[in-house]
């Protein structure tokens, strides 16, 4: 039976300025169950990052609601963690890898031994247990992003939100990090909301792909990804079903860019 974790209902965001108002998000509604890996894609400038900021409580929506486990999100929830694209800015260069991963745990876990166990477990999960004493500036970009992911894993959130986290790394590193996210999801049952501009990535990673329209944004389609749970970069991407799904998502985004997608009318009360 589905276990509803995150519910976004009628979310709307309007930015006001001295030159007028800009409606970034028109009306977004979707839900996410516990244990799901849901990807969000859409045309450039459709408000994906604005949506995540509203979901994570960093930005107040103009109207609509976000609920986590049935409770309204009005500020950053303690059971949510975020991983951003700019990993370099999220890591403290004067702290070791271990220190960076442990830092957000200090207010949640008073016991030093408990924090140490969680840090060691998270570093093993991302393949960085050998680099605990290193500093971020001594690591490659891909390894730095693994540190950011380890920090989120150690925090043990109910939902992990990732905002285009692999956009700044090379293709080979990106493939490795995608497989890491799949492994965390499958082996640890992590609930992950993953925003990306890469269509192939969304289909490879997700159990669902939520396709957004152009701004002012609404959910154009919620695509069920019926690929095997056991995926790899070579076999999965060669499947005819993978090709069909990525083609379908691509076509939907192109329709959104051209303004051809028609928003369904609101239900009559």
C-alpha positions as CSV (number, residue, x, y, z in Angstrom):
1,X,0.0,0.0,0.0
2,X,1.4,3.4,-0.9
3,X,2.9,5.5,1.9
4,X,2.3,9.1,1.1
5,X,5.4,11.2,2.0
6,X,5.3,14.4,0.1
7,X,2.3,16.3,-1.3
8,X,2.4,19.4,-3.4
9,X,-1.0,21.0,-4.0
10,X,-1.8,24.0,-6.2
11,X,1.6,25.5,-5.7
12,X,2.0,29.0,-7.2
13,X,4.8,31.4,-7.0
14,X,4.8,35.0,-8.2
15,X,7.8,37.3,-7.9
16,X,7.0,41.0,-7.4
17,X,9.4,43.8,-8.4
18,X,9.3,47.5,-9.2
19,X,8.7,46.6,-12.8
20,X,5.8,44.3,-12.2
21,X,5.0,40.7,-11.3
22,X,6.4,37.5,-12.8
23,X,4.4,34.3,-12.4
24,X,7.2,31.7,-12.1
25,X,5.0,28.8,-11.1
26,X,1.4,28.7,-12.1
27,X,-0.2,25.6,-10.5
28,X,1.8,22.5,-9.6
29,X,0.3,19.5,-8.0
30,X,1.9,16.1,-7.5
31,X,2.6,13.6,-4.7
32,X,5.5,11.3,-3.8
33,X,5.4,8.1,-1.8
34,X,8.0,6.9,0.7
35,X,10.8,5.0,-1.0
36,X,10.2,6.5,-4.4
37,X,12.8,8.0,-6.7
38,X,11.0,10.8,-8.7
39,X,12.8,12.9,-11.3
40,X,11.6,16.4,-12.4
41,X,12.3,17.7,-15.8
42,X,11.1,20.7,-17.9
43,X,12.2,23.4,-20.3
44,X,14.9,25.8,-19.2
45,X,13.6,28.5,-17.1
46,X,10.4,26.7,-16.1
47,X,11.0,27.1,-12.4
48,X,12.5,23.8,-11.3
49,X,14.8,25.4,-8.7
50,X,12.0,27.7,-7.5
51,X,9.8,24.6,-7.0
52,X,12.5,22.9,-5.0
53,X,13.0,26.0,-2.8
54,X,9.3,26.0,-2.0
55,X,9.3,22.3,-1.3
56,X,12.2,22.6,1.0
57,X,10.8,25.5,2.9
58,X,13.5,28.0,1.7
59,X,11.0,30.0,-0.2
60,X,7.4,30.9,0.7
61,X,4.9,30.1,-2.1
62,X,2.3,32.7,-3.1
63,X,-0.4,30.1,-2.8
64,X,-0.9,26.4,-2.5
65,X,0.7,24.1,0.0
66,X,3.6,21.6,0.5
67,X,3.1,18.8,3.1
68,X,5.6,16.4,4.4
69,X,4.0,13.5,6.2
70,X,0.8,15.5,6.4
71,X,2.4,18.5,8.1
72,X,2.7,21.9,6.2
73,X,6.2,22.9,5.2
74,X,6.7,26.5,6.2
75,X,10.5,26.3,6.9
76,X,13.2,23.8,6.2
77,X,12.0,20.5,7.8
78,X,14.5,18.6,10.0
79,X,13.8,15.4,8.2
80,X,14.8,16.7,4.7
81,X,18.3,17.1,3.2
82,X,19.4,18.9,0.0
83,X,22.3,18.3,-2.4
84,X,22.9,21.2,-4.8
85,X,24.7,21.5,-8.1
86,X,27.5,23.8,-6.8
87,X,29.1,21.3,-4.4
88,X,32.2,23.5,-4.0
89,X,30.1,26.2,-2.3
90,X,28.4,23.7,0.1
91,X,31.7,22.2,1.5
92,X,33.9,23.9,4.0
93,X,37.5,23.9,2.7
94,X,39.0,24.2,6.2
95,X,37.3,21.0,7.3
96,X,38.3,17.5,6.4
97,X,35.9,15.2,4.5
98,X,35.0,13.7,7.9
99,X,34.4,17.1,9.4
100,X,32.2,18.2,6.5
101,X,30.0,15.1,6.8
102,X,29.8,15.3,10.6
103,X,29.0,19.1,10.9
104,X,25.2,19.0,10.4
105,X,24.9,16.0,12.7
106,X,26.1,17.8,15.8
107,X,22.7,19.3,16.7
108,X,20.8,16.1,15.9
109,X,23.1,13.5,17.5
110,X,24.8,14.7,20.7
111,X,26.8,11.4,21.0
112,X,30.2,11.7,19.4
113,X,30.3,7.9,18.9
114,X,26.9,7.9,17.2
115,X,28.0,10.7,14.9
116,X,31.2,8.8,14.1
117,X,29.3,5.6,13.2
118,X,27.0,7.5,10.9
119,X,29.9,9.3,9.2
120,X,31.8,6.1,8.6
121,X,28.7,4.4,7.3
122,X,27.9,7.3,4.9
123,X,31.5,7.5,3.6
124,X,31.5,3.8,2.9
125,X,28.2,4.1,1.1
126,X,29.7,6.7,-1.4
127,X,33.1,5.0,-1.7
128,X,35.1,7.6,0.2
129,X,36.0,5.8,3.4
130,X,39.6,6.0,2.3
131,X,39.5,9.9,2.1
132,X,38.1,10.8,5.5
133,X,41.2,12.7,6.5
134,X,41.5,14.6,3.2
135,X,40.3,18.1,2.5
136,X,37.7,19.0,-0.2
137,X,40.3,21.0,-2.2
138,X,42.4,17.8,-2.5
139,X,39.6,15.9,-4.2
140,X,38.2,15.9,-7.7
141,X,34.9,17.5,-8.5
142,X,33.2,14.1,-8.6
143,X,34.6,13.2,-5.2
144,X,33.6,16.5,-3.7
145,X,30.0,15.8,-4.8
146,X,30.2,12.4,-3.2
147,X,31.2,14.2,0.1
148,X,28.0,16.3,-0.3
149,X,25.9,13.2,-0.9
150,X,27.6,11.4,2.1
151,X,26.7,14.4,4.3
152,X,23.0,14.0,3.3
153,X,23.1,10.3,3.8
154,X,24.6,10.6,7.3
155,X,21.8,13.0,8.2
156,X,19.3,10.1,7.6
157,X,16.6,12.3,6.1
158,X,13.1,11.0,5.2
159,X,13.5,12.7,1.8
160,X,16.6,13.7,-0.1
161,X,16.2,16.5,-2.6
162,X,18.8,16.9,-5.3
163,X,19.0,19.9,-7.6
164,X,20.8,19.1,-10.8
165,X,23.7,17.7,-8.7
166,X,25.7,16.3,-11.6
167,X,25.6,19.1,-14.1
168,X,29.1,20.3,-13.3
169,X,31.0,17.0,-13.7
170,X,32.2,15.2,-16.8
171,X,30.2,12.4,-18.5
172,X,32.1,9.5,-17.0
173,X,31.9,10.8,-13.5
174,X,28.2,11.6,-14.0
175,X,27.5,8.0,-15.0
176,X,29.3,6.8,-11.8
177,X,27.3,9.2,-9.6
178,X,24.0,8.2,-11.3
179,X,24.7,4.6,-10.3
180,X,25.6,5.7,-6.8
181,X,22.1,7.4,-6.5
182,X,20.4,4.3,-7.8
183,X,22.4,2.2,-5.3
184,X,21.4,4.4,-2.4
185,X,17.8,4.3,-3.4
186,X,17.6,0.5,-3.9
187,X,19.9,-0.6,-1.0
188,X,18.8,1.9,1.6
189,X,15.2,2.6,0.5
190,X,16.0,6.3,0.3
191,X,13.2,8.6,-0.9
192,X,14.8,10.9,-3.5
193,X,13.3,13.9,-5.4
194,X,15.8,14.6,-8.3
195,X,15.7,17.6,-10.5
196,X,17.7,17.4,-13.8
197,X,17.8,19.0,-17.2
198,X,19.1,15.8,-18.7
199,X,16.3,13.7,-20.2
200,X,18.3,10.5,-20.4
201,X,19.3,10.9,-16.8
202,X,15.7,11.3,-15.7
203,X,14.6,8.1,-17.4
204,X,17.7,6.1,-16.2
205,X,17.3,7.2,-12.6
206,X,13.6,7.6,-12.0
207,X,10.7,5.4,-11.2
208,X,8.6,8.4,-12.3
209,X,9.4,11.5,-14.4
210,X,7.3,14.5,-13.7
211,X,7.4,16.7,-16.8
212,X,6.8,20.4,-16.2
213,X,5.4,22.9,-18.7
214,X,7.1,26.2,-19.5
215,X,6.5,29.1,-17.1
216,X,4.0,29.8,-15.6
217,X,4.5,26.1,-14.7
218,X,2.2,23.2,-14.2
219,X,2.6,19.4,-14.4
220,X,2.3,18.5,-18.0
221,X,2.7,14.8,-17.5
222,X,3.6,12.3,-14.8
223,X,5.4,9.5,-16.7
224,X,5.7,6.0,-15.1
225,X,9.1,4.5,-15.9
226,X,8.5,0.8,-16.3
227,X,12.2,-0.2,-16.6
228,X,13.7,-3.0,-14.5
229,X,14.8,-2.0,-11.1
230,X,18.3,-3.5,-11.7
231,X,19.8,-1.0,-14.2
232,X,23.2,-0.4,-15.6
233,X,24.7,2.2,-17.9
234,X,25.2,-0.1,-20.9
235,X,22.3,-2.7,-20.8
236,X,19.5,-0.4,-19.6
237,X,20.3,2.5,-22.1
238,X,20.3,-0.1,-25.0
239,X,16.8,-1.3,-24.2
240,X,14.1,-0.4,-26.7
241,X,11.9,0.7,-23.8
242,X,14.5,3.1,-22.6
243,X,14.7,4.7,-26.0
244,X,10.9,4.9,-26.2
245,X,10.6,6.6,-22.8
246,X,13.4,9.1,-23.4
247,X,11.8,9.9,-26.8
248,X,8.4,10.4,-25.2
249,X,9.8,12.7,-22.4
250,X,11.8,14.7,-25.0
251,X,8.7,15.2,-27.2
252,X,6.8,16.4,-24.2
253,X,9.5,19.0,-23.4
254,X,9.5,20.2,-27.0
255,X,5.8,20.5,-26.9
256,X,6.1,22.6,-23.7
257,X,8.7,24.9,-25.3
258,X,6.4,25.5,-28.3
259,X,3.5,26.1,-26.0
260,X,1.5,23.3,-27.6
261,X,0.6,21.5,-24.3
262,X,-2.9,22.4,-23.2
263,X,-3.5,22.6,-19.5
264,X,-6.6,20.7,-18.4
265,X,-9.4,22.8,-17.0
266,X,-9.7,23.1,-13.3
267,X,-12.4,20.8,-11.8
268,X,-15.8,22.4,-11.2
269,X,-16.5,22.6,-7.5
